[in-house]
Amino acid sequence: MTISAVLEVVLREHMPLTGLSVVLTVGLAPLLLWRRTHPLAVVATVFGVITVVDLALMASDAPALDIYTMIYFLVLAYSLFRWGSGREAAVGLTIILVPATLALWVGWSGLAEAIGGFGVLTSAFALGLAVRSQRGARERRMEQVKSEERVLLARELHDTVAHHVSAIAIQAQAGRALAATNPSAPLQALEVIEGEATRTLAEMRAMVRVLRKEAPVDYAPQPGVADLERLAGTSPAGPRVEVRASGDLAGLPAAIDAAVFRIAQEAVTNALRHARNATLVDVRVTGEESTVKLVVRDDGDPGPVDPAQEAGFGLTGMVERALLLGGTCHAGPCPGRGWAVSATLPRRVSA
């Protein structure tokens, strides 16, 4: 900013009030550092100072300020609508219009320039508002994706647990039938088991009915590590998918087992859609003592395009699912070529 102001003073001829113009332009520039955190305060300070100076110059019949470097003040107009609240934007707009109107009045050069000047100022306001709106829409979409992932996880947990609870209810009923010849303590225990299992199943049905908006309840267990081979194969228009599993992957909790499959499925889908010139998508699952690690890597061309952005909100869902289960999930470019999604999940889900 200082360099621009000095260059304008040196190169521009017949610029009025050179010293004052440079002092104001350079002296107010540091306030840009607070334009995001305190947009209204910065706008009030900068345009308040300009208004006072303009009024003083008018009172003393001095020429008006005329330095082009002050165009950076438009950044403050943008910032007001980008980061300020609705009330701050309304107050700041009033503050900005005062010196803008004074400048037009003092340096009136025709209707066309007046319209153009207000048009430029309005464009800064509109750009800030548009960026704010777009950012807000994206954040709302991100929250929606996270919410959908929670609902999906709740559905899967329900389906898995309901499958086992149904089996308990059936076994309890069978136990009652077999113990009918000797009605004693075991019979009472079986009645309690049946009652608790039936009550739990009814409560879970009501819960999932709310989550699914009256959709039918499915008791089938969710796909897990054992089903990762479904992802393997070669498509005519895409890279080959290889799945390799190692380590101890037996006895995983249903939620972890399903999460490994879902994250791998989403990562493979993104790679098949967005990896440029890839020939291989490598899926590796490793069972360790306390964690399960998943890495999905492709060998696509490197480039400035971020596949995570192109994939929409799929990565957000993967990260949210991992976090809900106490794990982590990251995505990023591989050294040299390709893109990788890596997730680490605990072998045990905390209660």
C-alpha positions as CSV (number, residue, x, y, z in Angstrom):
1,M,0.0,0.0,0.0
2,T,2.8,2.4,0.9
3,I,4.6,1.7,-2.4
4,S,1.4,2.3,-4.4
5,A,0.8,5.6,-2.6
6,V,4.4,6.8,-3.1
7,L,4.5,5.8,-6.7
8,E,1.2,7.7,-7.4
9,V,2.7,10.8,-5.7
10,V,5.9,10.6,-7.7
11,L,4.3,9.7,-11.1
12,R,1.1,11.7,-11.0
13,E,1.2,15.4,-11.7
14,H,-0.8,18.1,-10.0
15,M,-2.1,15.9,-7.2
16,P,-3.6,18.1,-4.5
17,L,-2.7,17.7,-0.8
18,T,0.0,15.2,-1.5
19,G,1.3,14.9,2.1
20,L,-2.1,14.6,3.7
21,S,-3.2,12.0,1.1
22,V,-0.2,9.8,1.6
23,V,-0.5,10.0,5.4
24,L,-4.1,9.0,5.4
25,T,-3.7,6.3,2.8
26,V,-0.8,4.7,4.5
27,G,-1.9,5.4,8.1
28,L,-5.3,3.7,7.7
29,A,-4.0,0.7,5.8
30,P,-3.0,-1.3,8.9
31,L,-6.6,-1.4,10.0
32,L,-7.2,-3.9,7.1
33,L,-5.7,-6.6,9.5
34,W,-8.9,-6.4,11.6
35,R,-11.4,-6.3,8.8
36,R,-12.6,-9.9,9.4
37,T,-12.8,-9.9,13.1
38,H,-14.1,-6.3,13.6
39,P,-15.6,-5.2,10.3
40,L,-17.9,-2.5,11.6
41,A,-15.2,-1.0,13.9
42,V,-12.7,-0.8,11.0
43,V,-15.3,0.7,8.7
44,A,-16.4,3.3,11.3
45,T,-12.8,4.3,12.0
46,V,-11.6,4.5,8.4
47,F,-14.6,6.2,6.9
48,G,-15.1,8.3,10.0
49,V,-11.7,9.8,9.6
50,I,-12.2,10.4,5.9
51,T,-15.5,12.2,6.7
52,V,-13.9,14.4,9.3
53,V,-11.1,15.3,7.0
54,D,-13.5,16.0,4.1
55,L,-15.6,18.3,6.3
56,A,-12.5,20.1,7.5
57,L,-11.3,20.6,3.9
58,M,-14.7,21.9,2.9
59,A,-14.7,24.4,5.8
60,S,-11.3,25.7,4.9
61,D,-12.1,25.9,1.1
62,A,-9.2,23.5,0.5
63,P,-9.2,21.1,-2.5
64,A,-10.7,17.6,-1.8
65,L,-8.6,14.5,-1.4
66,D,-7.9,12.8,-4.7
67,I,-5.6,9.8,-4.5
68,Y,-6.4,6.7,-6.5
69,T,-4.7,4.4,-4.0
70,M,-7.6,4.9,-1.6
71,I,-9.5,2.4,-3.9
72,Y,-8.4,-0.2,-1.4
73,F,-11.2,1.1,0.9
74,L,-13.6,-1.0,-1.3
75,V,-12.1,-4.0,0.5
76,L,-13.7,-2.7,3.7
77,A,-17.1,-2.4,2.0
78,Y,-16.7,-6.1,0.9
79,S,-15.6,-7.1,4.4
80,L,-18.6,-5.4,6.0
81,F,-21.1,-7.6,4.2
82,R,-18.8,-10.7,4.1
83,W,-18.1,-11.0,7.9
84,G,-20.4,-8.5,9.6
85,S,-23.8,-9.2,11.0
86,G,-27.0,-7.9,9.5
87,R,-27.1,-5.0,12.0
88,E,-23.4,-4.2,11.5
89,A,-23.9,-4.2,7.7
90,A,-26.8,-1.7,8.0
91,V,-24.9,0.6,10.3
92,G,-21.7,0.3,8.3
93,L,-23.6,1.1,5.0
94,T,-24.8,4.3,6.5
95,I,-21.3,5.2,7.6
96,I,-19.8,4.5,4.2
97,L,-22.5,6.5,2.3
98,V,-21.7,9.7,4.2
99,P,-18.2,10.2,2.9
100,A,-19.2,8.7,-0.5
101,T,-21.9,11.3,-0.9
102,L,-19.6,14.1,0.3
103,A,-17.0,13.1,-2.2
104,L,-19.5,13.2,-5.1
105,W,-20.8,16.6,-3.9
106,V,-17.4,18.2,-3.6
107,G,-15.9,16.6,-6.7
108,W,-19.0,16.5,-8.9
109,S,-18.0,15.7,-12.5
110,G,-21.2,14.5,-14.0
111,L,-24.0,12.0,-13.6
112,A,-22.3,9.2,-15.4
113,E,-19.3,9.2,-13.1
114,A,-21.6,9.4,-10.1
115,I,-23.6,6.4,-11.2
116,G,-20.3,4.5,-12.0
117,G,-18.9,5.3,-8.6
118,F,-22.0,4.1,-6.7
119,G,-22.0,1.1,-9.1
120,V,-18.5,0.1,-8.1
121,L,-19.3,0.5,-4.4
122,T,-22.5,-1.5,-4.7
123,S,-20.6,-4.2,-6.5
124,A,-18.3,-4.5,-3.4
125,F,-21.3,-4.9,-1.2
126,A,-22.9,-7.4,-3.5
127,L,-19.7,-9.5,-3.8
128,G,-19.3,-9.7,0.0
129,L,-23.0,-10.7,0.4
130,A,-22.7,-13.3,-2.3
131,V,-19.6,-14.9,-0.9
132,R,-21.2,-14.9,2.6
133,S,-24.3,-16.6,1.2
134,Q,-22.3,-19.2,-0.6
135,R,-20.2,-19.9,2.4
136,G,-23.3,-20.2,4.6
137,A,-24.9,-22.6,2.1
138,R,-21.8,-24.8,2.1
139,E,-21.7,-24.9,5.9
140,R,-25.3,-25.8,6.1
141,R,-24.7,-28.6,3.6
142,M,-21.8,-29.8,5.6
143,E,-23.9,-30.0,8.7
144,Q,-26.6,-31.8,6.7
145,V,-24.1,-34.4,5.5
146,K,-22.9,-34.9,9.1
147,S,-26.4,-35.3,10.3
148,E,-27.2,-37.8,7.5
149,E,-24.1,-39.8,8.4
150,R,-25.2,-39.9,12.1
151,V,-28.7,-41.1,11.0
152,L,-27.1,-43.7,8.7
153,L,-24.9,-45.0,11.5
154,A,-27.9,-45.2,13.8
155,R,-29.8,-47.2,11.2
156,E,-27.0,-49.6,10.8
157,L,-26.6,-50.0,14.6
158,H,-30.3,-50.6,14.9
159,D,-30.4,-53.2,12.2
160,T,-27.5,-55.1,13.6
161,V,-28.7,-55.0,17.2
162,A,-32.3,-55.7,16.2
163,H,-31.1,-58.8,14.3
164,H,-29.5,-60.2,17.5
165,V,-32.4,-59.1,19.7
166,S,-34.8,-60.9,17.5
167,A,-32.8,-64.1,17.9
168,I,-32.8,-63.7,21.7
169,A,-36.6,-63.3,21.6
170,I,-36.9,-66.5,19.6
171,Q,-34.6,-68.4,21.9
172,A,-36.5,-67.2,24.9
173,Q,-39.8,-68.4,23.5
174,A,-38.2,-71.8,22.7
175,G,-36.8,-72.0,26.2
176,R,-40.3,-71.4,27.7
177,A,-41.7,-74.2,25.5
178,L,-39.0,-76.7,26.6
179,A,-39.2,-75.7,30.3
180,A,-42.9,-76.1,30.5
181,T,-42.6,-79.6,32.1
182,N,-40.5,-78.1,34.9
183,P,-41.7,-74.6,35.7
184,S,-39.0,-73.3,38.1
185,A,-36.4,-70.6,38.2
186,P,-35.2,-71.1,34.6
187,L,-38.7,-70.5,33.4
188,Q,-38.9,-67.2,35.3
189,A,-35.6,-66.2,33.9
190,L,-36.7,-67.0,30.4
191,E,-39.8,-64.9,30.9
192,V,-37.7,-62.0,31.9
193,I,-35.5,-62.4,28.9
194,E,-38.4,-62.6,26.6
195,G,-40.0,-59.5,28.1
196,E,-36.9,-57.4,28.0
197,A,-36.0,-58.5,24.5
198,T,-39.5,-57.8,23.2
199,R,-39.6,-54.4,24.9
200,T,-36.2,-53.5,23.5
201,L,-37.2,-54.5,20.1
202,A,-40.4,-52.4,20.2
203,E,-38.4,-49.3,21.4
204,M,-35.9,-49.7,18.7
205,R,-38.6,-50.1,16.1
206,A,-40.1,-46.8,17.2
207,M,-36.7,-45.1,17.2
208,V,-35.8,-46.2,13.7
209,R,-39.3,-45.4,12.4
210,V,-38.6,-41.8,13.4
211,L,-35.2,-41.9,11.8
212,R,-36.4,-43.4,8.6
213,K,-39.7,-41.5,8.4
214,E,-41.8,-44.6,8.5
215,A,-39.6,-46.6,6.2
216,P,-39.7,-50.4,6.6
217,V,-37.3,-51.8,9.2
218,D,-34.6,-54.1,7.9
219,Y,-33.1,-56.7,10.2
220,A,-30.4,-57.9,7.9
221,P,-26.8,-57.4,9.2
222,Q,-24.8,-54.7,7.5
223,P,-21.9,-55.4,5.2
224,G,-18.4,-55.4,6.8
225,V,-14.8,-56.4,6.3
226,A,-15.8,-59.8,4.9
227,D,-17.7,-58.1,2.1
228,L,-14.9,-55.8,0.9
229,E,-14.3,-58.3,-2.0
230,R,-17.4,-56.9,-3.5
231,L,-15.4,-53.8,-4.3
232,A,-12.7,-55.7,-6.1
233,G,-12.6,-56.1,-9.9
234,T,-12.0,-54.2,-13.1
235,S,-14.5,-52.0,-15.0
236,P,-14.2,-51.3,-18.7
237,A,-13.9,-47.6,-18.2
238,G,-12.0,-47.4,-14.9
239,P,-9.0,-48.7,-13.0
240,R,-8.7,-52.1,-11.4
241,V,-9.6,-52.4,-7.7
242,E,-7.6,-54.7,-5.5
243,V,-8.5,-55.6,-1.9
244,R,-6.1,-57.0,0.6
245,A,-6.8,-57.8,4.2
246,S,-4.2,-58.7,6.9
247,G,-3.9,-59.1,10.6
248,D,-6.6,-59.9,13.1
249,L,-10.0,-58.8,11.7
250,A,-12.2,-61.3,13.5
251,G,-14.6,-60.3,16.2
252,L,-14.9,-56.6,15.3
253,P,-17.9,-54.8,16.7
254,A,-20.7,-54.4,14.2
255,A,-20.4,-50.6,14.1
256,I,-16.6,-50.8,13.3
257,D,-17.1,-53.7,10.8
258,A,-19.7,-51.7,8.9
259,A,-17.7,-48.5,9.1
260,V,-14.7,-50.1,7.5
261,F,-16.8,-51.2,4.6
262,R,-18.7,-47.9,4.2
263,I,-15.5,-45.8,4.2
264,A,-13.8,-48.1,1.8
265,Q,-16.8,-48.1,-0.5
266,E,-17.0,-44.3,-0.5
267,A,-13.2,-43.9,-1.1
268,V,-13.2,-46.4,-4.0
269,T,-16.2,-44.7,-5.5
270,N,-14.5,-41.3,-5.4
271,A,-11.3,-42.8,-6.9
272,L,-13.2,-44.4,-9.7
273,R,-15.0,-41.2,-10.5
274,H,-12.2,-38.6,-10.1
275,A,-8.7,-40.2,-10.3
276,R,-7.3,-39.1,-13.6
277,N,-5.7,-41.8,-15.7
278,A,-5.5,-44.2,-12.8
279,T,-4.9,-47.9,-13.4
280,L,-5.2,-49.2,-9.9
281,V,-7.1,-48.5,-6.7
282,D,-5.5,-50.4,-3.8
283,V,-7.6,-51.1,-0.8
284,R,-5.7,-52.4,2.3
285,V,-7.2,-53.3,5.7
286,T,-5.0,-54.2,8.6
287,G,-6.2,-55.5,12.0
288,E,-3.9,-54.6,14.8
289,E,-4.1,-55.1,18.6
290,S,-6.2,-52.1,19.4
291,T,-7.1,-50.6,16.0
292,V,-8.2,-51.3,12.5
293,K,-6.4,-49.4,9.7
294,L,-7.8,-48.8,6.2
295,V,-5.9,-47.2,3.3
296,V,-7.5,-46.7,-0.1
297,R,-4.9,-45.4,-2.6
298,D,-5.0,-44.8,-6.4
299,D,-2.2,-44.1,-8.9
300,G,-3.9,-41.3,-10.7
301,D,-2.1,-38.3,-12.2
302,P,-1.0,-35.5,-9.9
303,G,-2.4,-32.1,-10.4
304,P,-3.7,-29.0,-8.7
305,V,-7.3,-30.3,-8.6
306,D,-8.3,-31.5,-5.2
307,P,-10.3,-34.8,-5.6
308,A,-11.8,-34.3,-2.2
309,Q,-13.5,-31.1,-3.5
310,E,-14.7,-32.7,-6.7
311,A,-16.1,-35.6,-4.7
312,G,-18.6,-33.3,-3.1
313,F,-19.3,-34.1,0.6
314,G,-18.3,-37.7,0.6
315,L,-15.1,-37.1,2.5
316,T,-17.1,-35.1,5.1
317,G,-19.3,-38.2,5.7
318,M,-16.3,-40.5,6.0
319,V,-14.6,-38.2,8.5
320,E,-17.8,-37.8,10.5
321,R,-18.4,-41.6,10.7
322,A,-14.9,-42.2,11.9
323,L,-15.1,-39.4,14.5
324,L,-18.5,-40.8,15.8
325,L,-16.8,-44.1,16.5
326,G,-13.7,-42.6,18.1
327,G,-11.4,-42.9,15.1
328,T,-9.8,-40.6,12.5
329,C,-10.0,-40.3,8.7
330,H,-7.8,-38.2,6.5
331,A,-7.4,-37.7,2.7
332,G,-4.6,-36.2,0.7
333,P,-2.3,-36.5,-2.2
334,C,0.3,-39.3,-2.2
335,P,4.0,-38.6,-2.8
336,G,4.5,-38.6,-6.5
337,R,1.2,-39.8,-7.8
338,G,-2.3,-40.5,-6.7
339,W,-4.6,-39.8,-3.8
340,A,-5.1,-41.7,-0.6
341,V,-7.8,-42.0,2.1
342,S,-6.7,-43.4,5.4
343,A,-8.8,-44.2,8.4
344,T,-8.0,-45.6,11.8
345,L,-10.8,-47.0,13.9
346,P,-10.7,-48.5,17.4
347,R,-11.4,-52.3,17.8
348,R,-13.7,-51.4,20.7
349,V,-16.5,-48.8,20.7
350,S,-16.7,-46.9,24.0
351,A,-20.1,-47.1,25.7
